[in-house]
Amino acid sequence: MICDENMLGDTGNVTARTTRLANVILMTERMVSLAKDNQWDSVTELEEERRLELQDCFSKPIPESQSTLFSEALAAMLHMNEELISILELAKADIAIKRTDQRRTRTSVKHYLDIENEQ
């Protein structure tokens, strides 16, 4: 959900940006959850939305009064990104194993059929 700064006026700029940042954190948490459930299409869709939120959030300099909040939020998001990457690496390894097993099964079936055809 994108919160438009124009809806809040000049005094709401900081609030709109912190709302965007909170949305980014929530999206990242959701992405990790979806990745754990192997719902990679949904992860990809959320990543696109998250990228837009981040662009909007950081399109202007961060006010000094909000720098600590933004730094901590970014640190949390980076930590979740690392978790997301770890989940992705595990999924890639699992797919590689399954692909190898499938290849071996196919070879075995082909060999079996070749032997059966020779008889």
MOGIRA-V188103 format. One record per pair of residues at least 24 apart in sequence whose ideal C-beta (glycine too) atoms are under 6 Angstrom apart, sorted by sequence separation. I is the first residue (numbers start at 1). J is the second residue. If there is no record, write none. Layout:
i: [I/I]
j: [J/J]
//
This chain:
i: [24/24/23/24/20/20/21/20/17/25/32/28/35/32/21/25/28/32/35/31]
j: [50/53/53/54/53/56/57/57/57/73/80/77/84/83/73/77/80/84/87/84]
//
